[in-house]
Amino acid sequence: MSLDAAPDAPSRVLIVDDDPDFAASLALLLEMEGYDITVAHDGAGAHAALEGPLASGPAVALVDIRLGHEDGVALATALIGARPELLAVMVTAYASVPTAIRALQAGIYDYVCKPFEPAELLAILARCFDRHRLAREREQAEELLRRARRLEAIGRLSAGIAHDFNNLLAVVGGNLKLLRDELARGGEADGALMRELVADALAAVEEGTAANRQLLAVGRAQTLLPRTIDLAQAVEHAAVTARPALGPGIALELSRPAAPCPAKVDPRPFEASLLNLLINARDALGGTGLIRLGVALTDLGAGAPGRLEDMPAGAYAVVTVEDEGCGMTPEVLEKALNPFFSTKPAESGSGLGLATVYGFARQSGGNLLIESAAGCGTRVTLVLPAA
């Protein structure tokens, strides 16, 4: 193998062998082929060679299967545990099927038998570095895809904001122009008309303020004033408040624990979030049907569904809103939390509802989970930190 065929990334190889003469001859061979070689004669030396930045460390380790009293397979496994990107190749004079199986089961990439032809070892190293190159290319491609998706999401968000605020500015601007024209009439101006124009403009400004609050919630930048409340009482109060908005065709079934359910949240955005979820459930039912509303305390340990990395393990309060409505297809469910995504007509919603609730949950230290299937209803779980 020529130097031109060597990997384009830094081709660093660690040789671990307790025979100094063999290690030195092998190092010389690989250095002539353009590899950057580090030699260790025992486990301690091998681990020391892995210390330091990942970019400057070896990418492949050639480990003798017998290192005096040390087990080469166990050492190679430990090296991979310390640096998962490392590819280990066993060098053995004791080739057997059980040995090969044991090595491969331990996560060893390949093995070569002594005595070996240089071309055989060089071919194995070439495969190792090809695998590293492909891994880097895949990682770069995934990063480009993530960046493209982020840009697409930002584009959708910007377009949605521009559309909504342009509508509001058109209302404000139109009313102010009419007001200006009316004022130009002097004594003949219609006072009632001017008051109506001012009221319409102020109403549009209020809508803009409300939309801004939603955007802050989506961006997890709203000002929250969390305090300890009985979440069960808060849910019961929100259910009473939401009753007129749900309509006569909706039955509401509330399940709450007998004992208090303390949680640390800001009550106002919590109530707004719950109202949002109830309205969504009403719309999914087409205005007729049953909504189940539940409150409970639960413990989320390590690996529990719904617990994210930044959520400490422990007690959480959960609120569930469940309906048996139209449900969501997998495609809709995947986009449900995206800002400005909506399956409703444009005049029926801004597409910020679920995104706002999710932003509130995350900013409060919790999470929002959605389980749904087309034709089978939807279950939304709001997870909040217990007090």
Secondary structure as GFF3:
##gff-version 3
##sequence-region A 1 387
A	DSSP	three_ten_helix	3	5	.	.	.	ID=ss1
A	DSSP	beta_strand	12	16	.	.	.	ID=ss2
A	DSSP	alpha_helix	20	32	.	.	.	ID=ss3
A	DSSP	beta_strand	36	40	.	.	.	ID=ss4
A	DSSP	alpha_helix	43	50	.	.	.	ID=ss5
A	DSSP	three_ten_helix	54	56	.	.	.	ID=ss6
A	DSSP	beta_strand	60	64	.	.	.	ID=ss7
A	DSSP	beta_strand	66	67	.	.	.	ID=ss8
A	DSSP	beta_strand	70	71	.	.	.	ID=ss9
A	DSSP	alpha_helix	72	82	.	.	.	ID=ss10
A	DSSP	beta_strand	87	92	.	.	.	ID=ss11
A	DSSP	alpha_helix	97	105	.	.	.	ID=ss12
A	DSSP	beta_strand	110	113	.	.	.	ID=ss13
A	DSSP	alpha_helix	118	184	.	.	.	ID=ss14
A	DSSP	three_ten_helix	186	188	.	.	.	ID=ss15
A	DSSP	alpha_helix	191	218	.	.	.	ID=ss16
A	DSSP	beta_strand	227	230	.	.	.	ID=ss17
A	DSSP	alpha_helix	231	246	.	.	.	ID=ss18
A	DSSP	beta_strand	250	255	.	.	.	ID=ss19
A	DSSP	beta_strand	262	265	.	.	.	ID=ss20
A	DSSP	alpha_helix	267	284	.	.	.	ID=ss21
A	DSSP	beta_strand	289	300	.	.	.	ID=ss22
A	DSSP	beta_strand	314	323	.	.	.	ID=ss23
A	DSSP	alpha_helix	330	335	.	.	.	ID=ss24
A	DSSP	three_ten_helix	346	348	.	.	.	ID=ss25
A	DSSP	alpha_helix	353	363	.	.	.	ID=ss26
A	DSSP	beta_strand	367	372	.	.	.	ID=ss27
A	DSSP	beta_strand	378	385	.	.	.	ID=ss28
###
